[in-house]
């Protein structure tokens, strides 16, 4: 069993490991993503992406990537955060209407 000194020592070690520069939810998520993808030097890039797309969308993308087995999750995170990949495209029904051909001469097909 650990004595009181062992418990205090464990608690102080945990406090030293936390980053004191994290002060918002976006910073926390950027730190979590950069640590999970083993790209600590790209913290600023992830923070910029999160500020652009929003924390909720970034959490959604990050949870999708954690569940998948991707070779380079950082690249996929950046690709999924692009606006053209973020919003589902509107289906153009006019494009797929069948063409109607009117035959003026009934004897010819």
ZAPA-773016 format. One line per field, with one value per residue: residue number from 1; x, y, z of N, C-alpha, C in turn. Coordinates in Angstrom, 2 decimals, m for minus. Example, Ala and Ser with C-alpha at 12.3 -4.5 7.8 and 13.67 -1.06 7.14 Angstrom:
BEGIN
seq	[1 | 2]
n.c1	[13.19 | 12.85]
n.c2	[m5.69 | m2.25]
n.c3	[7.80 | 7.08]
ca.c1	[12.30 | 13.67]
ca.c2	[m4.50 | m1.06]
ca.c3	[7.80 | 7.14]
c.c1	[13.20 | 12.90]
c.c2	[m3.30 | 0.03]
c.c3	[7.80 | 7.87]
This chain:
BEGIN
seq	[1 | 2 | 3 | 4 | 5 | 6 | 7 | 8 | 9 | 10 | 11 | 12 | 13 | 14 | 15 | 16 | 17 | 18 | 19 | 20 | 21 | 22 | 23 | 24 | 25 | 26 | 27 | 28 | 29 | 30 | 31 | 32 | 33 | 34 | 35 | 36 | 37 | 38 | 39 | 40 | 41 | 42 | 43 | 44 | 45 | 46 | 47 | 48 | 49 | 50 | 51 | 52 | 53 | 54 | 55 | 56 | 57 | 58 | 59 | 60 | 61 | 62 | 63 | 64 | 65 | 66 | 67 | 68 | 69 | 70 | 71 | 72 | 73 | 74 | 75 | 76 | 77 | 78 | 79 | 80 | 81 | 82 | 83 | 84 | 85 | 86 | 87 | 88 | 89 | 90 | 91 | 92 | 93 | 94 | 95 | 96 | 97 | 98 | 99 | 100 | 101 | 102 | 103 | 104 | 105 | 106 | 107 | 108 | 109]
n.c1	[0.84 | 0.41 | 1.73 | 0.81 | 2.69 | 3.44 | 1.10 | 0.83 | 3.13 | 2.56 | 0.42 | 1.63 | 3.39 | 1.62 | 0.61 | 2.80 | 3.05 | 0.98 | 0.17 | 0.72 | 0.05 | m2.31 | m5.41 | m7.98 | m10.82 | m10.33 | m7.53 | m6.94 | m8.01 | m6.47 | m3.97 | m4.44 | m5.00 | m2.60 | m0.84 | m1.91 | m1.55 | 1.13 | 2.53 | 3.68 | 4.92 | 3.26 | 1.22 | 0.23 | m0.80 | m2.95 | m4.45 | m5.18 | m6.78 | m8.85 | m9.93 | m10.94 | m12.84 | m14.37 | m14.94 | m16.67 | m16.99 | m14.32 | m13.93 | m15.63 | m14.41 | m11.96 | m12.75 | m13.70 | m11.32 | m9.84 | m11.14 | m10.65 | m8.21 | m5.71 | m3.01 | m1.73 | m3.01 | m3.01 | m2.87 | m5.31 | m7.03 | m6.62 | m7.53 | m10.26 | m11.12 | m11.29 | m13.31 | m14.77 | m14.92 | m16.28 | m18.96 | m21.91 | m22.52 | m24.96 | m27.48 | m27.91 | m30.71 | m31.54 | m29.48 | m29.63 | m31.93 | m33.90 | m33.29 | m35.57 | m36.54 | m38.03 | m39.63 | m40.08 | m40.76 | m42.76 | m42.29 | m39.64 | m37.32]
n.c2	[m1.19 | 2.23 | 4.96 | 8.16 | 9.92 | 8.69 | 8.93 | 11.71 | 12.28 | 11.04 | 12.62 | 15.15 | 14.57 | 14.13 | 16.70 | 18.06 | 17.01 | 18.06 | 20.51 | 23.88 | 25.93 | 25.55 | 26.87 | 26.96 | 25.25 | 24.67 | 24.79 | 22.66 | 20.49 | 20.63 | 20.05 | 17.45 | 16.12 | 16.52 | 15.15 | 12.56 | 11.87 | 11.88 | 14.22 | 16.63 | 19.01 | 20.19 | 21.50 | 24.15 | 24.21 | 22.39 | 23.77 | 26.08 | 24.91 | 23.88 | 26.23 | 27.28 | 25.39 | 24.78 | 23.56 | 21.41 | 20.08 | 19.37 | 17.60 | 15.58 | 14.69 | 13.85 | 11.76 | 9.95 | 9.33 | 8.16 | 5.75 | 4.48 | 2.68 | 4.14 | 5.00 | 7.55 | 9.61 | 12.37 | 13.66 | 12.87 | 14.09 | 16.80 | 16.78 | 16.08 | 18.31 | 20.32 | 22.74 | 21.91 | 19.20 | 18.99 | 19.79 | 18.26 | 17.71 | 19.20 | 17.37 | 17.21 | 17.11 | 17.73 | 17.03 | 14.32 | 13.66 | 11.85 | 12.04 | 13.29 | 12.39 | 13.64 | 12.37 | 13.55 | 12.43 | 9.79 | 7.42 | 6.86 | 5.60]
n.c3	[0.00 | m0.71 | 1.00 | 2.40 | 1.37 | m1.02 | m2.51 | m2.70 | m4.16 | m6.63 | m7.47 | m7.79 | m9.86 | m11.97 | m12.31 | m13.30 | m15.84 | m17.37 | m19.84 | m19.49 | m21.18 | m22.44 | m22.87 | m23.81 | m25.29 | m27.94 | m28.05 | m26.35 | m27.80 | m30.14 | m29.09 | m28.16 | m30.59 | m32.06 | m30.42 | m30.46 | m33.13 | m33.26 | m33.93 | m32.72 | m33.40 | m35.21 | m33.95 | m34.15 | m36.75 | m36.56 | m34.67 | m36.09 | m38.09 | m36.52 | m35.49 | m37.83 | m38.82 | m36.62 | m33.28 | m32.79 | m35.29 | m35.70 | m33.58 | m34.39 | m36.79 | m35.73 | m34.03 | m35.93 | m37.22 | m35.19 | m34.87 | m37.27 | m39.25 | m40.38 | m42.51 | m42.58 | m40.53 | m40.05 | m42.54 | m43.62 | m41.80 | m42.41 | m45.07 | m44.73 | m43.42 | m45.24 | m46.96 | m49.29 | m48.93 | m46.66 | m46.73 | m47.82 | m51.26 | m53.36 | m54.96 | m58.36 | m60.10 | m62.66 | m64.28 | m64.63 | m65.99 | m68.33 | m71.82 | m74.13 | m77.26 | m80.01 | m82.73 | m85.82 | m88.25 | m88.71 | m90.09 | m90.08 | m87.81]
ca.c1	[0.00 | 1.13 | 1.47 | 0.36 | 3.74 | 3.37 | m0.07 | 1.16 | 4.14 | 1.88 | m0.39 | 2.52 | 3.92 | 0.56 | 0.50 | 3.94 | 2.89 | 0.00 | 0.68 | 0.12 | m0.30 | m3.63 | m6.37 | m9.32 | m11.19 | m9.65 | m6.13 | m6.90 | m8.24 | m5.30 | m2.91 | m4.82 | m4.85 | m1.19 | m0.21 | m2.40 | m0.98 | 2.58 | 3.01 | 3.63 | 5.41 | 2.19 | 0.15 | m0.31 | m1.61 | m4.21 | m5.20 | m5.76 | m7.86 | m9.95 | m10.57 | m11.63 | m14.00 | m15.14 | m14.53 | m17.56 | m16.63 | m12.99 | m14.11 | m16.25 | m13.37 | m10.96 | m13.29 | m13.72 | m9.95 | m9.38 | m11.73 | m10.14 | m6.80 | m5.20 | m1.56 | m1.36 | m4.24 | m2.89 | m3.23 | m6.74 | m7.69 | m6.56 | m8.40 | m11.65 | m11.46 | m11.46 | m14.73 | m15.44 | m15.11 | m17.02 | m20.38 | m22.39 | m22.88 | m26.37 | m27.74 | m28.49 | m31.64 | m31.64 | m28.38 | m29.91 | m33.23 | m33.74 | m33.49 | m36.74 | m36.31 | m39.29 | m39.41 | m41.03 | m41.16 | m43.13 | m41.84 | m38.24 | m37.17]
ca.c2	[0.00 | 3.51 | 5.88 | 9.49 | 10.54 | 8.11 | 9.51 | 13.11 | 12.26 | 10.73 | 13.78 | 16.22 | 14.15 | 14.36 | 18.14 | 18.49 | 16.53 | 18.85 | 21.69 | 25.07 | 26.90 | 25.20 | 27.69 | 26.91 | 23.93 | 24.50 | 24.47 | 21.31 | 19.53 | 20.66 | 19.32 | 16.04 | 15.60 | 16.48 | 14.10 | 11.26 | 11.61 | 11.96 | 15.37 | 17.74 | 20.25 | 20.73 | 21.97 | 25.39 | 23.89 | 21.81 | 24.84 | 26.90 | 24.15 | 23.80 | 27.54 | 27.51 | 24.51 | 24.68 | 22.48 | 20.25 | 19.37 | 18.80 | 16.43 | 14.55 | 14.15 | 13.17 | 10.48 | 9.06 | 8.89 | 7.27 | 4.44 | 3.86 | 2.28 | 4.90 | 5.11 | 8.91 | 10.26 | 13.82 | 14.08 | 12.67 | 15.13 | 18.03 | 16.61 | 16.11 | 19.63 | 21.28 | 23.07 | 21.13 | 17.84 | 19.13 | 19.99 | 17.37 | 18.43 | 19.12 | 16.46 | 17.93 | 16.21 | 18.07 | 16.38 | 12.91 | 13.47 | 11.19 | 12.91 | 12.92 | 12.67 | 13.66 | 11.97 | 14.25 | 11.54 | 8.52 | 6.24 | 6.60 | 5.36]
ca.c3	[0.00 | m0.74 | 2.10 | 1.98 | 0.56 | m2.35 | m3.19 | m3.01 | m5.21 | m7.87 | m7.85 | m8.27 | m11.15 | m12.95 | m12.55 | m14.10 | m17.21 | m18.11 | m20.52 | m18.87 | m22.22 | m22.96 | m22.14 | m24.41 | m25.79 | m29.22 | m27.75 | m25.80 | m28.88 | m31.02 | m28.38 | m28.16 | m31.96 | m32.44 | m29.63 | m30.93 | m34.45 | m33.05 | m34.69 | m31.77 | m34.02 | m36.05 | m33.07 | m34.69 | m37.93 | m36.09 | m34.00 | m37.15 | m38.72 | m35.56 | m35.43 | m39.09 | m39.00 | m35.38 | m32.37 | m32.93 | m36.52 | m35.49 | m32.72 | m35.21 | m37.68 | m34.91 | m33.57 | m37.09 | m37.51 | m34.12 | m35.08 | m38.49 | m39.27 | m41.51 | m42.51 | m42.20 | m40.09 | m40.14 | m43.90 | m43.78 | m41.01 | m43.20 | m46.23 | m44.30 | m42.89 | m46.33 | m47.13 | m50.33 | m48.42 | m45.42 | m46.98 | m48.88 | m52.47 | m53.73 | m56.07 | m59.49 | m60.76 | m64.08 | m64.98 | m64.86 | m66.62 | m69.64 | m72.97 | m74.92 | m78.67 | m80.74 | m84.11 | m86.69 | m89.34 | m88.09 | m90.83 | m89.69 | m86.38]
c.c1	[0.87 | 0.74 | 1.02 | 1.40 | 3.73 | 2.22 | 0.22 | 2.17 | 3.51 | 1.07 | 0.48 | 3.13 | 2.89 | 0.45 | 1.64 | 3.77 | 1.93 | 0.64 | m0.03 | m0.30 | m1.66 | m4.66 | m7.75 | m9.57 | m10.49 | m8.18 | m6.00 | m7.05 | m7.06 | m4.14 | m3.19 | m4.61 | m3.38 | m0.43 | m0.63 | m1.78 | 0.55 | 3.20 | 2.95 | 4.07 | 4.33 | 0.99 | m0.53 | m1.19 | m2.96 | m5.07 | m5.87 | m6.92 | m9.08 | m10.67 | m11.37 | m12.91 | m14.87 | m14.75 | m15.38 | m17.21 | m15.26 | m13.08 | m14.70 | m15.22 | m12.36 | m11.48 | m13.39 | m12.33 | m9.41 | m9.91 | m11.16 | m8.67 | m6.18 | m3.69 | m1.09 | m2.63 | m4.19 | m3.29 | m4.74 | m7.54 | m7.73 | m7.50 | m9.87 | m12.07 | m11.63 | m12.94 | m15.43 | m15.67 | m15.98 | m18.52 | m20.83 | m22.88 | m24.34 | m26.51 | m28.45 | m29.38 | m31.75 | m30.58 | m28.73 | m31.31 | m33.02 | m34.04 | m34.67 | m36.48 | m37.66 | m38.98 | m40.50 | m41.56 | m41.48 | m42.64 | m40.40 | m38.19 | m36.17]
c.c2	[1.25 | 4.33 | 7.22 | 10.17 | 9.99 | 8.70 | 10.95 | 13.17 | 11.98 | 11.92 | 14.91 | 15.86 | 14.37 | 15.84 | 18.64 | 18.10 | 17.39 | 20.11 | 22.92 | 26.11 | 26.62 | 26.01 | 27.75 | 25.50 | 23.64 | 24.13 | 23.04 | 20.27 | 19.48 | 19.90 | 17.82 | 15.41 | 15.47 | 15.41 | 12.72 | 10.89 | 11.66 | 13.06 | 16.62 | 19.06 | 20.91 | 21.20 | 23.21 | 25.16 | 23.33 | 22.87 | 25.74 | 26.21 | 24.11 | 25.14 | 27.81 | 26.67 | 24.39 | 23.45 | 21.23 | 19.42 | 18.70 | 17.56 | 15.27 | 13.88 | 13.33 | 11.83 | 9.48 | 8.49 | 7.96 | 5.86 | 3.72 | 3.53 | 2.91 | 5.03 | 6.50 | 9.68 | 11.78 | 14.35 | 13.95 | 13.70 | 16.44 | 17.93 | 16.72 | 17.48 | 20.67 | 21.52 | 22.22 | 19.68 | 17.82 | 19.16 | 19.02 | 18.16 | 18.18 | 18.24 | 17.24 | 16.97 | 16.48 | 17.34 | 14.95 | 12.65 | 12.78 | 12.18 | 12.39 | 13.35 | 12.56 | 13.39 | 12.65 | 13.34 | 10.18 | 7.29 | 5.87 | 6.43 | 6.26]
c.c3	[0.00 | 0.48 | 1.54 | 1.11 | m0.86 | m3.17 | m3.59 | m4.15 | m6.57 | m8.37 | m8.40 | m9.61 | m12.25 | m13.28 | m13.43 | m15.58 | m18.02 | m18.67 | m19.95 | m19.91 | m22.86 | m22.17 | m22.78 | m24.92 | m27.12 | m29.01 | m27.21 | m26.89 | m29.84 | m30.38 | m28.38 | m29.54 | m32.33 | m31.65 | m30.14 | m32.27 | m34.42 | m33.92 | m33.81 | m32.41 | m34.89 | m35.23 | m33.64 | m35.91 | m37.51 | m35.39 | m35.03 | m37.84 | m37.81 | m35.46 | m36.70 | m39.20 | m37.76 | m34.58 | m32.58 | m34.16 | m36.36 | m34.60 | m33.51 | m36.13 | m36.89 | m34.42 | m34.72 | m37.36 | m36.43 | m34.32 | m36.30 | m38.35 | m40.51 | m41.38 | m42.06 | m41.81 | m40.16 | m41.50 | m44.13 | m42.98 | m41.79 | m44.41 | m45.83 | m43.80 | m43.99 | m46.58 | m48.18 | m49.90 | m47.18 | m45.65 | m48.07 | m50.08 | m52.81 | m54.97 | m57.18 | m60.28 | m62.25 | m64.91 | m65.40 | m65.43 | m67.97 | m70.77 | m73.79 | m76.35 | m79.38 | m82.20 | m84.97 | m87.80 | m88.75 | m88.84 | m90.51 | m88.18 | m85.79]
